[in-house]
Amino acid sequence: LIAGDDVIQVPILWEKKGDNATINCRHTKDGSYYQMYWYRQLPGEAMKQIVFTTVNTKPDFEPDFRDERFVATKPDVHSGTFTVKNLVPEDKGLYFCAV
């Protein structure tokens, strides 16, 4: 990530326990930035990578996030989504995307 203004992540509020939460991310860089990374930072902890995605390939989840509750999509070069299904209180934290 060269400058934060190249990546746009719409803020999302904490949803209710049991709900699904989807975060959308897009960037304005050129097409050579086809990859997207998602990170999570829990209160009092360091940031951890969740998943690496590229267009039209299976997301590469880190071992701690290889669970059906976590879903990442990368439909095109400039956008992606990350979803946490069936939220539990332990999911509370900051989520970031990067290219």
Secondary structure, 3 states (H helix, E strand, C coil): CCCHHHEEECCCCCCCCCCCEEEEEEECCCCCCCEEEEEEECCCCCCEEEEEEECCCCCEECHHHCCCCEEEEEEECCEEEEEECCCCHHHCCEEEEEC
